[in-house]
Amino acid sequence: MRNILLMFICLSFFRLSAQENKIRVTVPADYSHGLVLYVSPVNSDDSAAPGKLELKDGVHEGSLPLSESGFYQIIGVREQAQSTLYIYQPGKGADVKIALSLKNEVLYLDNTSSNKILSNFNLLYAESARLAWQKDDLTSDDVYSMLMEYKKYSDSVASLQCCPQAVKEFVKTHVYNTIYSSVDMMTQIFKREGKELKFEIGDIMPEPHIMLDNDMAAYFYVSKHAITKDISPSLPLHTQIGVLYTNYKNDKVRQVIINHLLQRFISKREHERDFDADREQLVEVVKLYKLDNEYIEKFDMLKIKQKGAAFPSFAVLKDIDGNVVDVSQFKGKYIYIDLWASWCVPCLKEIPYLQKLESDYKDKDIVFLSVSIDSDEKAWKKTLAARNMHGHQLIDDEHRLSSALGVASVPFFIMYDKEGRLLEYRAPRPSRREELIKLLDSLNL
């Protein structure tokens, strides 16, 4: 079922891309100088990066990908300040032409009653936030009053008979997200200042399952986070899904949050994880809810990160002459691997520390492998020469090793024992010499 769904989403994406309209935006001339505008559709998969509009003859114009929600986000960047405005443009329609105005230095659009509603909240948020930051000694009561104004606005929109239901749901969800984020941010700020908020989000807004059980909740990162956070990760996976289905009836929300819950379950990091028991839970849920087997495949890849896991044999590592190097040739010695890249500044800073380590342990039962993830082999070789890097210099230009190990950023260090079994997934880096020496000394090299 999920394969069919993913296929539909992909086909829809290509259809939408082919049907892109144009958007033309004008702003007051005195504000346009130095202003850069971006626009992006509000979609549930968060995949669309904001597209930059080009300024031509006083008009900001560019492509407008179709939005599944009917809403778009316009982002204005000027003099290192950023402003955001949501607009409602439902249906496939034709090219869009809008004229933004300014109210109290805030972008504003009133070409329709719906956009005026969205702009008015944008204005309320900007003005109240500005006043809050200008107040010398902000109190918990001040924050509470400010957030209550947001709720009042949401309630007033909900009572409008002429307002489209989609706009009502969008405003309700947007306001909830704004309050949720504000409470979280102000809690941290107050804590740093030795103060505390005397209220919680529940004192202002109803529970997430009351506020976020609608299509629009699937389009906001914060609402997805709030729903997921409200379901304890300590519960068995099938119970987590059960809580979701009990509290939320909206199919779009269920679909999006199931993905979040499964990704959270797959990626959780515990020192001692019962891999087989967790896999059994995942298989049960995938079968019960007819989900894609890709979740099981992703989970199975985690086994390669478990202590004692064998080095991934399918990784193709090549030396500077292009010869394939089989890591099994180092069996009988511990292996310390440095995953790095020539374009990575923190990686380059580790090189002198690693070279010192190699020199100090040259007669010990340990081998140091520097594995570059450079796609540009010439850049890799140039760096080797410039920094006089010797020893075991290998390249993983197809990223098979880094992908298998789930390495998202470099530098990354990993250790295997004499049998080629994983010893330390996140080994100390060479610059943390004392910590690394302590580990190496414990091995009785």
C-alpha positions as CSV (number, residue, x, y, z in Angstrom):
1,M,0.0,0.0,0.0
2,R,2.8,2.4,0.9
3,N,4.6,1.6,-2.4
4,I,1.5,2.6,-4.2
5,L,1.2,5.8,-2.1
6,L,4.8,6.7,-2.7
7,M,4.4,6.1,-6.4
8,F,1.3,8.4,-6.4
9,I,3.2,11.1,-4.5
10,C,6.1,10.9,-6.9
11,L,3.8,11.0,-10.0
12,S,1.9,13.9,-8.4
13,F,5.2,15.7,-7.8
14,F,6.2,15.5,-11.5
15,R,2.7,16.5,-12.6
16,L,2.8,19.5,-10.3
17,S,6.2,20.5,-11.4
18,A,5.1,20.3,-15.0
19,Q,2.1,22.5,-14.1
20,E,4.0,25.2,-12.3
21,N,2.5,28.6,-12.6
22,K,4.3,31.9,-12.4
23,I,4.1,34.3,-9.5
24,R,4.7,38.1,-9.7
25,V,5.0,40.1,-6.5
26,T,5.3,43.8,-6.1
27,V,6.3,45.6,-2.9
28,P,6.4,49.3,-1.9
29,A,9.3,50.9,-3.8
30,D,11.0,52.2,-0.7
31,Y,11.1,48.7,0.8
32,S,12.1,46.8,-2.3
33,H,15.8,48.0,-2.2
34,G,17.9,45.1,-0.9
35,L,14.9,42.8,-0.5
36,V,15.1,39.2,-1.6
37,L,11.8,37.2,-1.8
38,Y,11.4,33.4,-1.6
39,V,8.2,31.4,-2.0
40,S,7.5,27.8,-1.2
41,P,4.3,25.6,-1.2
42,V,3.1,24.3,2.2
43,N,3.2,20.6,1.7
44,S,3.2,17.7,4.1
45,D,6.5,16.1,3.0
46,D,8.5,19.3,3.7
47,S,10.4,18.6,0.5
48,A,10.1,21.8,-1.4
49,A,12.9,24.3,-0.7
50,P,12.0,27.9,-1.0
51,G,12.4,29.2,-4.5
52,K,14.1,32.6,-5.0
53,L,12.2,35.2,-6.9
54,E,14.2,37.3,-9.4
55,L,13.8,41.1,-9.4
56,K,13.0,42.5,-12.8
57,D,11.8,46.0,-13.5
58,G,10.6,46.4,-9.9
59,V,8.7,43.1,-9.9
60,H,9.8,39.9,-8.0
61,E,8.9,36.9,-10.2
62,G,9.5,33.2,-10.5
63,S,7.9,29.8,-10.5
64,L,5.1,28.8,-8.2
65,P,4.9,25.0,-7.6
66,L,1.4,23.9,-6.9
67,S,0.6,23.4,-3.2
68,E,-1.4,20.4,-2.0
69,S,-2.7,22.5,0.9
70,G,-3.5,25.6,-1.1
71,F,-1.2,27.7,1.1
72,Y,2.1,29.2,0.3
73,Q,4.8,30.8,2.4
74,I,6.5,34.0,1.3
75,I,9.8,34.8,2.9
76,G,11.3,38.2,2.7
77,V,15.0,38.8,3.6
78,R,16.2,42.4,3.9
79,E,19.2,43.9,5.8
80,Q,19.8,40.6,7.6
81,A,16.1,40.6,8.9
82,Q,13.6,38.0,7.8
83,S,9.8,38.2,7.6
84,T,7.4,35.5,6.7
85,L,3.9,35.7,5.4
86,Y,1.4,32.9,4.5
87,I,-1.0,33.3,1.7
88,Y,-4.0,31.3,0.5
89,Q,-4.1,30.5,-3.2
90,P,-6.3,27.4,-3.6
91,G,-6.7,25.4,-6.8
92,K,-4.5,25.1,-9.9
93,G,-5.5,28.5,-11.2
94,A,-3.4,30.7,-13.4
95,D,-0.4,32.8,-12.9
96,V,-0.5,34.7,-9.6
97,K,0.0,38.5,-9.3
98,I,-0.1,40.0,-5.9
99,A,0.9,43.4,-4.4
100,L,2.3,43.3,-0.9
101,S,2.0,46.3,1.3
102,L,3.7,47.2,4.6
103,K,2.0,47.7,7.9
104,N,4.3,48.6,10.7
105,E,7.2,47.2,8.7
106,V,5.4,43.9,8.3
107,L,4.5,42.3,4.9
108,Y,0.8,42.5,4.4
109,L,-1.6,41.2,1.8
110,D,-5.4,42.0,1.6
111,N,-6.4,41.0,-1.9
112,T,-8.9,38.5,-0.4
113,S,-10.6,38.2,2.9
114,S,-8.7,35.0,3.5
115,N,-5.3,36.6,2.9
116,K,-6.3,39.5,5.1
117,I,-7.0,37.1,7.9
118,L,-3.6,35.5,7.5
119,S,-1.9,38.9,7.3
120,N,-3.7,40.2,10.4
121,F,-2.3,37.3,12.5
122,N,1.2,38.0,11.0
123,L,0.8,41.6,12.1
124,L,-0.4,40.6,15.6
125,Y,2.5,38.2,16.1
126,A,5.1,40.7,14.8
127,E,3.9,43.6,16.9
128,S,3.4,41.6,20.1
129,A,6.8,39.9,19.8
130,R,8.4,43.3,19.1
131,L,6.9,44.8,22.3
132,A,7.9,41.7,24.3
133,W,11.6,42.0,23.3
134,Q,11.6,45.7,23.9
135,K,10.3,45.2,27.5
136,D,13.2,45.5,30.0
137,D,11.9,43.0,32.5
138,L,9.5,40.6,30.7
139,T,7.4,38.6,33.2
140,S,5.6,35.3,33.0
141,D,2.3,37.2,33.1
142,D,3.5,39.3,30.1
143,V,4.2,36.2,28.0
144,Y,0.9,34.6,29.1
145,S,-1.1,37.8,28.0
146,M,0.7,37.9,24.7
147,L,0.0,34.2,23.9
148,M,-3.6,34.6,25.0
149,E,-4.0,37.3,22.3
150,Y,-3.0,34.7,19.7
151,K,-5.6,32.3,21.0
152,K,-8.3,35.0,21.0
153,Y,-7.5,35.7,17.4
154,S,-7.8,32.0,16.4
155,D,-11.1,31.8,18.2
156,S,-12.4,34.9,16.4
157,V,-11.5,33.4,13.0
158,A,-13.2,30.1,13.9
159,S,-16.4,32.0,14.5
160,L,-16.5,33.7,11.1
161,Q,-19.2,32.2,8.9
162,C,-17.8,33.5,5.6
163,C,-14.3,32.2,6.2
164,P,-13.3,29.0,4.2
165,Q,-12.9,26.0,6.5
166,A,-9.4,25.4,5.2
167,V,-8.4,28.9,6.4
168,K,-10.0,28.3,9.8
169,E,-8.1,25.1,10.2
170,F,-4.9,26.7,9.0
171,V,-5.1,29.6,11.4
172,K,-6.0,27.3,14.3
173,T,-3.0,25.1,13.6
174,H,-0.7,28.0,12.8
175,V,-1.6,29.7,16.1
176,Y,-1.2,26.5,18.1
177,N,2.3,26.0,16.6
178,T,3.2,29.6,17.3
179,I,2.1,29.3,21.0
180,Y,3.8,25.9,21.3
181,S,7.1,27.2,19.9
182,S,6.8,30.4,22.0
183,V,6.3,28.5,25.2
184,D,9.3,26.3,24.5
185,M,11.5,29.3,23.5
186,M,10.5,31.5,26.5
187,T,11.0,28.6,28.9
188,Q,14.6,28.4,27.8
189,I,15.1,32.1,27.9
190,F,13.6,32.4,31.4
191,K,15.7,29.5,32.6
192,R,18.9,31.2,31.5
193,E,17.8,34.4,33.3
194,G,17.0,32.5,36.5
195,K,13.2,32.8,36.0
196,E,10.4,30.5,35.1
197,L,7.2,30.5,33.3
198,K,4.3,30.1,35.7
199,F,2.1,28.4,33.1
200,E,2.2,25.6,30.5
201,I,0.8,25.4,27.0
202,G,-2.2,23.5,28.3
203,D,-3.2,26.6,30.3
204,I,-3.7,28.4,27.0
205,M,-4.7,25.8,24.4
206,P,-6.5,22.4,24.5
207,E,-4.5,19.2,24.1
208,P,-2.8,18.5,20.8
209,H,-5.4,15.8,19.8
210,I,-8.1,18.4,20.0
211,M,-6.3,21.2,18.1
212,L,-4.3,19.2,15.6
213,D,-6.7,16.5,14.3
214,N,-7.1,18.1,10.9
215,D,-5.4,18.2,7.5
216,M,-3.4,21.3,8.2
217,A,-1.5,19.7,11.1
218,A,0.2,17.5,8.5
219,Y,1.7,20.6,6.9
220,F,3.6,22.1,9.9
221,Y,6.8,20.7,11.4
222,V,6.0,22.0,14.9
223,S,2.5,20.3,15.0
224,K,4.0,17.0,13.8
225,H,6.6,17.3,16.5
226,A,4.0,18.1,19.1
227,I,1.9,15.1,18.2
228,T,4.8,12.8,18.2
229,K,6.2,14.1,21.5
230,D,2.8,13.6,23.1
231,I,3.1,9.8,22.4
232,S,5.7,8.3,24.8
233,P,8.6,6.5,23.1
234,S,8.8,4.2,26.1
235,L,5.6,2.5,25.0
236,P,5.8,-0.6,22.8
237,L,5.6,0.5,19.1
238,H,2.2,-1.1,18.4
239,T,0.9,0.8,21.5
240,Q,2.3,4.1,20.2
241,I,0.4,3.5,16.9
242,G,-2.7,2.6,18.9
243,V,-2.6,5.8,20.9
244,L,-2.3,7.7,17.6
245,Y,-5.3,6.0,16.1
246,T,-7.3,6.5,19.2
247,N,-6.6,10.2,19.5
248,Y,-6.5,11.2,15.9
249,K,-9.1,10.4,13.3
250,N,-7.7,12.4,10.4
251,D,-6.1,10.1,7.8
252,K,-3.5,12.6,6.7
253,V,-2.3,13.2,10.3
254,R,-2.2,9.4,10.9
255,Q,-0.2,8.8,7.7
256,V,2.4,11.5,8.5
257,I,2.7,10.7,12.2
258,I,3.1,7.0,11.7
259,N,6.1,7.8,9.6
260,H,7.5,10.0,12.3
261,L,6.9,7.4,15.0
262,L,8.6,4.7,13.0
263,Q,11.5,6.9,12.1
264,R,11.9,7.7,15.8
265,F,11.7,4.1,16.7
266,I,14.3,3.1,14.1
267,S,16.8,5.9,14.9
268,K,16.6,5.7,18.7
269,R,20.1,5.2,20.2
270,E,20.3,3.0,23.3
271,H,23.6,1.7,24.7
272,E,22.2,-1.9,24.9
273,R,19.4,-2.5,22.4
274,D,17.6,-5.8,22.1
275,F,17.8,-5.8,18.3
276,D,15.7,-8.9,17.6
277,A,12.9,-7.9,20.0
278,D,12.7,-4.4,18.5
279,R,12.7,-5.8,15.0
280,E,9.8,-8.1,15.9
281,Q,7.8,-5.1,17.1
282,L,8.5,-3.3,13.9
283,V,7.6,-6.2,11.6
284,E,4.3,-6.6,13.6
285,V,3.4,-3.0,13.0
286,V,4.4,-3.0,9.3
287,K,2.2,-6.0,8.7
288,L,-0.7,-4.8,10.8
289,Y,-0.9,-1.4,9.1
290,K,0.2,-2.6,5.7
291,L,3.2,-0.3,5.6
292,D,6.2,-0.4,3.3
293,N,9.0,-3.0,4.0
294,E,11.5,-0.1,3.7
295,Y,11.1,0.5,7.4
296,I,12.3,-3.1,8.1
297,E,15.1,-2.6,5.7
298,K,16.3,0.6,7.3
299,F,16.1,-1.1,10.7
300,D,18.1,-4.1,9.6
301,M,20.9,-1.7,8.5
302,L,21.2,-0.6,12.1
303,K,22.6,-4.0,13.0
304,I,25.8,-3.0,11.3
305,K,26.2,-0.3,14.1
306,Q,25.7,-2.8,16.9
307,K,28.8,-3.7,19.0
308,G,30.2,-6.9,17.6
309,A,28.8,-6.3,14.0
310,A,31.1,-7.3,11.2
311,F,32.7,-4.7,9.0
312,P,30.4,-4.2,6.0
313,S,32.0,-6.5,3.3
314,F,30.2,-4.7,0.4
315,A,32.1,-1.5,1.0
316,V,34.5,-0.8,-1.8
317,L,37.6,1.1,-0.6
318,K,40.3,2.0,-3.1
319,D,43.9,3.2,-2.5
320,I,45.6,6.1,-4.3
321,D,46.5,3.8,-7.3
322,G,42.8,2.7,-7.7
323,N,43.4,-0.8,-6.2
324,V,40.5,-2.2,-4.2
325,V,41.5,-2.8,-0.6
326,D,40.0,-5.6,1.3
327,V,39.8,-4.6,5.0
328,S,40.0,-8.3,6.0
329,Q,43.7,-8.2,5.2
330,F,44.1,-6.4,8.5
331,K,42.6,-9.2,10.6
332,G,44.6,-9.8,13.7
333,K,45.0,-6.0,14.4
334,Y,42.6,-3.4,15.8
335,I,41.4,-1.0,13.1
336,Y,40.9,2.7,13.8
337,I,39.0,4.4,10.9
338,D,38.9,8.1,10.2
339,L,36.1,9.1,7.8
340,W,36.9,12.5,6.4
341,A,36.8,14.7,3.3
342,S,39.1,17.2,1.7
343,W,36.5,19.9,1.8
344,C,35.8,19.4,5.5
345,V,37.7,21.9,7.7
346,P,37.2,20.1,11.0
347,C,38.5,16.9,9.3
348,L,41.7,18.7,8.2
349,K,42.2,20.0,11.7
350,E,42.3,16.4,13.0
351,I,45.0,15.3,10.6
352,P,48.1,16.4,12.6
353,Y,46.7,14.7,15.7
354,L,46.1,11.5,13.8
355,Q,49.6,11.5,12.3
356,K,51.0,11.9,15.8
357,L,48.9,9.0,17.0
358,E,50.1,6.8,14.0
359,S,53.7,7.6,14.9
360,D,53.2,6.8,18.6
361,Y,51.5,3.4,17.9
362,K,53.5,2.3,14.7
363,D,54.8,-0.9,16.4
364,K,51.5,-1.8,18.0
365,D,48.7,-4.2,17.0
366,I,46.6,-1.4,15.5
367,V,46.2,0.0,12.0
368,F,45.0,3.4,11.1
369,L,42.8,3.8,8.0
370,S,42.0,7.2,6.6
371,V,38.9,6.8,4.4
372,S,37.9,9.8,2.3
373,I,34.3,10.3,1.2
374,D,35.3,12.7,-1.5
375,S,33.5,12.3,-4.8
376,D,36.2,14.2,-6.5
377,E,39.2,11.9,-6.6
378,K,41.6,14.7,-7.8
379,A,40.7,16.9,-4.8
380,W,41.4,14.0,-2.5
381,K,44.8,13.3,-4.1
382,K,45.7,17.0,-4.0
383,T,45.0,17.1,-0.3
384,L,47.1,14.0,0.4
385,A,50.1,15.6,-1.4
386,A,49.6,19.0,0.1
387,R,49.5,17.7,3.7
388,N,52.0,14.9,3.2
389,M,49.6,12.3,4.2
390,H,51.0,8.7,4.2
391,G,50.0,5.4,5.7
392,H,46.7,3.7,4.6
393,Q,44.9,6.4,2.6
394,L,41.7,5.0,1.0
395,I,38.7,6.5,-0.7
396,D,35.0,5.7,-0.5
397,D,33.9,7.7,-3.5
398,E,30.7,5.8,-3.9
399,H,29.8,6.4,-0.2
400,R,29.0,2.7,0.4
401,L,30.8,2.6,3.7
402,S,29.5,5.9,5.1
403,S,26.0,5.1,4.0
404,A,26.1,1.6,5.5
405,L,27.3,3.0,8.8
406,G,24.7,5.8,8.8
407,V,27.4,8.5,8.9
408,A,25.7,11.8,8.2
409,S,28.7,14.1,8.8
410,V,32.4,14.0,9.0
411,P,34.9,13.7,10.6
412,F,33.7,10.4,12.1
413,F,35.8,7.8,13.9
414,I,35.1,4.2,14.4
415,M,37.0,1.2,15.7
416,Y,37.0,-2.6,15.0
417,D,38.6,-5.3,17.0
418,K,41.1,-7.9,15.8
419,E,38.3,-10.1,14.3
420,G,36.9,-7.2,12.3
421,R,34.0,-6.8,14.7
422,L,32.7,-3.4,15.8
423,L,34.3,-2.2,19.0
424,E,33.4,1.6,19.2
425,Y,30.8,3.2,16.8
426,R,31.7,6.7,17.8
427,A,35.4,6.4,18.8
428,P,37.1,9.4,20.4
429,R,38.6,11.7,17.7
430,P,42.5,12.1,17.7
431,S,42.3,15.7,19.1
432,R,40.7,14.2,22.2
433,R,44.0,12.5,22.8
434,E,43.6,11.6,26.5
435,E,40.3,10.0,26.0
436,L,41.5,8.0,23.0
437,I,44.8,7.0,24.6
438,K,42.7,5.6,27.6
439,L,40.7,3.5,25.2
440,L,43.8,2.2,23.3
441,D,45.6,1.4,26.5
442,S,42.7,-0.7,27.7
443,L,43.2,-2.9,24.7
444,N,46.7,-4.0,25.7
445,L,48.1,-3.4,22.3
